[in-house]
Every structure is written in C-alpha cells, then in structure tokens.
Amino acid sequence: MSGQLSSLDSNQSTVNSQSVSIVSQVANLAAGSAIAAGLTGQTPTGQNGTKVQLENINFDDLILWLGQLQKLNGIRIDEAEISQIDYAGLVNATVALSRSGGQ
C-alpha cells in the first residue's frame, strides 16, 4: 500500500507543477535556492519554455539548481551558455528551459 501512496504522491506533484506556468515555477525555485540573487531575468519562450539569465553565480550552485528543476519538476535544459567571469567559481549563464505539456 505504501508503494501505491508514494506513486500517487509523485503523480500528484507532476500534475500540480503542470498547472503552474514554467516562468512562475522557475522563479519560485530560484527564490528558495542559492542562485536567487543572481537571477537577473526571464523571458518566456512559448507556452512551455523560458530563457533565464543569471549573473555572478556559483557554478556548483547553478548545476545543483538545474538538477532540481529537472528531477523535481520535469523541467529540462534545452540550451545553456555558461561564461566564466573574473572571480574563481563564479559564472554568468543564459539557460533555455522547457517542459512537456501544461502551461
């Protein structure tokens, strides 16, 4: 029975995340992460995509955040441009994200 409940919880999470726009999802997940201060903009790209601009963020934090977007919310990375800046470990990035279905 617990396996079935776990499966239902997982399915419910996917349904709930699909009812929120990808722009809102990305902004909400950024707000609760180490990259919050570096999120400088988002541009919607169709109904299920967004392009995110980040500046002066820790590379490791960026990778962890992108992994969470994918694993927990089904948001995939379509394209990423990551540039090293003058400070060790910090980068600027532009990342195109999308998800299937939903809003």
N, CA, C and O of each residue as an XYZ file, in Angstrom:
412
protein
N       0.807     -1.182      0.000
C       0.000      0.000      0.000
C       0.861      1.263      0.000
O       0.535      2.229     -0.690
N       1.962      1.268      0.768
C       2.802      2.465      0.821
C       3.423      2.756     -0.535
O       3.636      3.920     -0.874
N       3.721      1.720     -1.321
C       4.241      1.925     -2.668
C       3.237      2.636     -3.549
O       3.604      3.510     -4.334
N       1.965      2.267     -3.424
C       0.915      2.913     -4.202
C       0.737      4.366     -3.776
O       0.552      5.239     -4.624
N       0.791      4.634     -2.483
C       0.663      6.002     -1.997
C       1.833      6.859     -2.473
O       1.655      8.014     -2.859
N       3.018      6.284     -2.440
C       4.195      7.013     -2.927
C       4.043      7.354     -4.396
O       4.388      8.454     -4.828
N       3.523      6.404     -5.160
C       3.296      6.628     -6.592
C       2.257      7.726     -6.804
O       2.419      8.567     -7.688
N       1.204      7.726     -6.010
C       0.176      8.756     -6.121
C       0.752     10.126     -5.794
O       0.464     11.100     -6.489
N       1.561     10.209     -4.743
C       2.195     11.480     -4.388
C       3.054     11.992     -5.525
O       3.031     13.181     -5.839
N       3.801     11.113     -6.133
C       4.667     11.503     -7.246
C       3.848     12.001     -8.419
O       4.192     13.015     -9.027
N       2.773     11.306     -8.747
C       1.909     11.722     -9.848
C       1.227     13.045     -9.542
O       1.104     13.891    -10.428
N       0.780     13.243     -8.303
C       0.117     14.475     -7.903
C       1.057     15.658     -8.027
O       0.656     16.735     -8.468
N       2.333     15.453     -7.631
C       3.317     16.521     -7.727
C       3.499     16.954     -9.175
O       3.607     18.148     -9.455
N       3.534     15.996    -10.100
C       3.682     16.319    -11.518
C       2.469     17.081    -12.015
O       2.620     18.061    -12.746
N       1.279     16.663    -11.643
C       0.067     17.348    -12.071
C       0.056     18.774    -11.536
O      -0.234     19.715    -12.275
N       0.373     18.936    -10.245
C       0.375     20.269     -9.654
C       1.389     21.178    -10.316
O       1.099     22.351    -10.552
N       2.574     20.665    -10.622
C       3.598     21.501    -11.231
C       3.215     21.885    -12.650
O       3.659     22.922    -13.143
N       2.404     21.078    -13.319
C       1.982     21.389    -14.676
C       0.923     22.483    -14.703
O       0.730     23.125    -15.736
N       0.231     22.708    -13.585
C      -0.818     23.723    -13.561
C      -0.257     25.125    -13.309
O      -0.992     26.108    -13.404
N       1.029     25.228    -12.989
C       1.696     26.499    -12.749
C       2.569     26.802    -13.962
O       3.206     25.903    -14.510
N       2.602     28.061    -14.380
C       3.422     28.403    -15.543
C       4.885     28.096    -15.255
O       5.326     28.162    -14.108
N       5.627     27.765    -16.293
C       7.046     27.457    -16.135
C       7.805     28.672    -15.612
O       8.750     28.521    -14.837
N       7.406     29.868    -16.023
C       8.058     31.094    -15.539
C       7.896     31.207    -14.025
O       8.855     31.517    -13.319
N       6.690     30.958    -13.528
C       6.438     31.004    -12.086
C       7.198     29.911    -11.358
O       7.771     30.151    -10.296
N       7.205     28.721    -11.918
C       7.929     27.608    -11.297
C       9.402     27.935    -11.153
O       9.979     27.757    -10.080
N      10.013     28.410    -12.222
C      11.440     28.717    -12.207
C      11.722     29.825    -11.192
O      12.683     29.730    -10.429
N      10.909     30.856    -11.175
C      11.103     31.961    -10.228
C      10.963     31.472     -8.786
O      11.759     31.848     -7.926
N       9.961     30.642     -8.520
C       9.752     30.121     -7.168
C      10.906     29.244     -6.717
O      11.342     29.332     -5.569
N      11.404     28.400     -7.608
C      12.508     27.523     -7.246
C      13.815     28.287     -7.119
O      14.688     27.895     -6.345
N      13.956     29.352     -7.857
C      15.155     30.191     -7.710
C      15.116     30.912     -6.372
O      16.144     31.045     -5.708
N      13.937     31.378     -5.971
C      13.801     32.128     -4.723
C      14.237     31.305     -3.520
O      14.731     31.859     -2.538
N      14.066     30.030     -3.580
C      14.436     29.176     -2.466
C      15.807     28.551     -2.609
O      16.103     27.561     -1.939
N      16.657     29.108     -3.470
C      17.954     28.491     -3.716
C      19.093     29.491     -3.571
O      18.880     30.685     -3.361
N      20.294     28.973     -3.688
C      21.495     29.806     -3.569
C      21.690     30.729     -4.768
O      22.523     31.633     -4.705
N      20.956     30.533     -5.845
C      21.139     31.367     -7.035
C      20.152     32.530     -7.101
O      20.146     33.277     -8.080
N      19.336     32.688     -6.096
C      18.283     33.718     -6.103
C      18.800     35.105     -6.452
O      18.204     35.796     -7.278
N      19.887     35.517     -5.841
C      20.410     36.862     -6.072
C      20.965     37.036     -7.477
O      21.071     38.159     -7.971
N      21.320     35.929     -8.125
C      21.911     36.011     -9.453
C      20.927     35.948    -10.598
O      21.310     36.165    -11.748
N      19.657     35.655    -10.314
C      18.641     35.591    -11.368
C      18.294     37.011    -11.785
O      17.640     37.742    -11.042
N      18.734     37.396    -12.977
C      18.533     38.777    -13.417
C      17.384     38.933    -14.391
O      16.970     40.060    -14.663
N      16.852     37.846    -14.926
C      15.720     37.974    -15.837
C      15.245     36.649    -16.387
O      15.957     35.645    -16.375
N      14.008     36.683    -16.873
C      13.388     35.531    -17.524
C      12.581     36.027    -18.702
O      11.899     37.049    -18.615
N      12.659     35.305    -19.799
C      11.877     35.634    -20.978
C      11.106     34.389    -21.403
O      11.720     33.389    -21.775
N       9.773     34.425    -21.355
C       9.001     33.268    -21.801
C       9.298     32.964    -23.271
O       9.455     33.870    -24.090
N       9.371     31.682    -23.579
C       9.567     31.237    -24.961
C       8.473     30.236    -25.299
O       8.683     29.024    -25.238
N       7.328     30.746    -25.648
C       6.183     29.883    -25.902
C       5.483     29.527    -24.605
O       5.796     30.057    -23.539
N       4.535     28.619    -24.720
C       3.708     28.259    -23.572
C       4.469     27.428    -22.541
O       4.165     27.491    -21.350
N       5.450     26.656    -22.986
C       6.126     25.723    -22.086
C       7.623     25.956    -21.964
O       8.367     25.033    -21.633
N       8.073     27.175    -22.228
C       9.501     27.426    -22.147
C       9.830     28.792    -21.586
O       8.987     29.687    -21.540
N      11.075     28.933    -21.162
C      11.567     30.210    -20.669
C      13.077     30.251    -20.848
O      13.746     29.219    -20.816
N      13.595     31.437    -21.034
C      15.040     31.647    -21.093
C      15.411     32.448    -19.857
O      14.849     33.515    -19.608
N      16.353     31.935    -19.087
C      16.733     32.503    -17.804
C      18.133     33.111    -17.910
O      19.050     32.494    -18.452
N      18.283     34.326    -17.385
C      19.584     34.978    -17.338
C      20.050     35.026    -15.881
O      19.309     35.437    -14.987
N      21.294     34.598    -15.665
C      21.873     34.569    -14.329
C      23.255     35.211    -14.383
O      24.006     35.011    -15.337
N      23.578     35.979    -13.355
C      24.872     36.659    -13.308
C      25.538     36.472    -11.951
O      24.889     36.471    -10.905
N      26.851     36.314    -12.008
C      27.676     36.212    -10.795
C      27.191     35.136     -9.836
O      27.020     35.381     -8.642
N      26.971     33.938    -10.377
C      26.507     32.840     -9.535
C      27.577     31.762     -9.453
O      28.394     31.604    -10.361
N      27.558     31.040     -8.372
C      28.483     29.937     -8.175
C      28.119     28.808     -9.139
O      26.961     28.400     -9.222
N      29.108     28.317     -9.857
C      28.872     27.269    -10.856
C      28.233     26.033    -10.232
O      27.274     25.486    -10.778
N      28.757     25.592     -9.095
C      28.212     24.398     -8.441
C      26.751     24.601     -8.042
O      25.935     23.691     -8.185
N      26.420     25.795     -7.542
C      25.026     26.088     -7.178
C      24.126     26.060     -8.407
O      22.994     25.581     -8.337
N      24.621     26.569     -9.531
C      23.852     26.543    -10.778
C      23.545     25.110    -11.188
O      22.404     24.788    -11.519
N      24.546     24.258    -11.167
C      24.358     22.860    -11.576
C      23.372     22.154    -10.648
O      22.504     21.417    -11.117
N      23.494     22.369     -9.347
C      22.548     21.759     -8.398
C      21.125     22.235     -8.645
O      20.191     21.433     -8.616
N      20.949     23.528     -8.888
C      19.626     24.095     -9.128
C      19.016     23.535    -10.413
O      17.838     23.180    -10.443
N      19.820     23.460    -11.467
C      19.316     22.897    -12.728
C      18.922     21.435    -12.550
O      17.939     20.982    -13.137
N      19.675     20.701    -11.749
C      19.323     19.306    -11.457
C      18.001     19.201    -10.721
O      17.203     18.306    -11.000
N      17.763     20.111     -9.779
C      16.493     20.114     -9.051
C      15.330     20.442     -9.972
O      14.265     19.833     -9.871
N      15.527     21.396    -10.864
C      14.467     21.732    -11.821
C      14.062     20.500    -12.606
O      12.876     20.235    -12.806
N      15.062     19.749    -13.050
C      14.782     18.571    -13.866
C      14.181     17.439    -13.043
O      13.157     16.868    -13.417
N      14.817     17.117    -11.928
C      14.388     15.963    -11.141
C      13.033     16.175    -10.469
O      12.180     15.288    -10.500
N      12.833     17.327     -9.871
C      11.627     17.560     -9.088
C      10.461     18.130     -9.890
O       9.305     17.965     -9.498
N      10.744     18.795    -11.001
C       9.693     19.479    -11.733
C       9.583     19.105    -13.200
O       8.720     19.630    -13.904
N      10.425     18.221    -13.669
C      10.347     17.791    -15.061
C      10.707     18.887    -16.057
O      10.302     18.829    -17.218
N      11.464     19.884    -15.608
C      11.894     20.962    -16.494
C      13.258     20.578    -17.051
O      14.183     20.276    -16.298
N      13.373     20.593    -18.365
C      14.620     20.167    -18.985
C      15.408     21.359    -19.523
O      14.855     22.421    -19.810
N      16.691     21.149    -19.646
C      17.588     22.153    -20.205
C      17.667     21.921    -21.707
O      18.102     20.860    -22.154
N      17.248     22.908    -22.478
C      17.322     22.802    -23.927
C      18.640     23.338    -24.464
O      19.194     22.821    -25.433
N      19.124     24.378    -23.815
C      20.354     25.023    -24.262
C      20.931     25.809    -23.087
O      20.185     26.379    -22.290
N      22.250     25.837    -22.983
C      22.885     26.603    -21.916
C      24.169     27.239    -22.427
O      24.981     26.599    -23.094
N      24.328     28.503    -22.098
C      25.561     29.218    -22.389
C      26.099     29.706    -21.053
O      25.484     30.542    -20.390
N      27.256     29.175    -20.665
C      27.835     29.491    -19.369
C      29.213     30.107    -19.601
O      30.057     29.531    -20.288
N      29.426     31.282    -19.019
C      30.684     32.005    -19.201
C      31.362     32.237    -17.858
O      30.743     32.718    -16.908
N      32.631     31.889    -17.796
C      33.407     32.156    -16.581
C      33.654     33.656    -16.463
O      33.876     34.339    -17.463
N      33.614     34.157    -15.239
C      33.931     35.563    -15.017
C      35.245     35.646    -14.235
O      35.868     34.616    -13.979
N      35.668     36.826    -13.859
C      36.978     37.043    -13.247
C      37.145     36.443    -11.853
O      38.271     36.351    -11.365
N      36.086     36.044    -11.216
C      36.167     35.502     -9.865
C      36.053     33.980     -9.904
O      35.157     33.434    -10.547
N      36.958     33.309     -9.219
C      37.004     31.846     -9.218
C      35.664     31.244     -8.805
O      35.105     31.605     -7.769
N      35.162     30.335     -9.611
C      33.935     29.613     -9.298
C      32.654     30.311     -9.693
O      31.587     29.700     -9.641
N      32.725     31.585    -10.090
C      31.515     32.320    -10.462
C      31.363     32.370    -11.977
O      32.343     32.424    -12.720
N      30.107     32.351    -12.411
C      29.799     32.359    -13.840
C      28.596     33.248    -14.127
O      27.833     33.608    -13.230
N      28.453     33.587    -15.385
C      27.216     34.150    -15.925
C      26.625     33.062    -16.808
O      27.367     32.289    -17.414
N      25.307     32.990    -16.888
C      24.686     31.937    -17.682
C      23.366     32.410    -18.291
O      22.632     33.209    -17.710
N      23.101     31.886    -19.476
C      21.798     32.007    -20.101
C      21.353     30.583    -20.394
O      22.048     29.835    -21.083
N      20.189     30.211    -19.866
C      19.725     28.838    -19.972
C      18.304     28.810    -20.505
O      17.409     29.452    -19.956
N      18.104     28.053    -21.592
C      16.767     27.847    -22.147
C      16.191     26.581    -21.508
O      16.785     25.505    -21.576
N      15.024     26.737    -20.889
C      14.363     25.635    -20.184
C      12.994     25.386    -20.794
O      12.367     26.298    -21.334
N      12.533     24.139    -20.703
C      11.185     23.822    -21.177
C      10.662     22.586    -20.442
O      11.397     21.870    -19.762
N       9.369     22.376    -20.613
C       8.734     21.158    -20.093
C       7.664     20.735    -21.077
O       7.212     21.524    -21.906
N       7.272     19.496    -20.974
C       6.233     18.960    -21.848
C       4.869     19.259    -21.256
O       4.682     19.164    -20.043
N       3.911     19.622    -22.106
C       2.526     19.831    -21.677
C       2.372     20.978    -20.714
O       3.260     21.820    -20.587
N       1.240     21.012    -20.033
C       0.980     22.030    -19.014
C       0.835     23.415    -19.591
O       0.351     23.583    -20.711
N       1.256     24.414    -18.827
C       1.076     25.811    -19.216
C       2.303     26.374    -19.791
O       2.326     27.544    -20.173
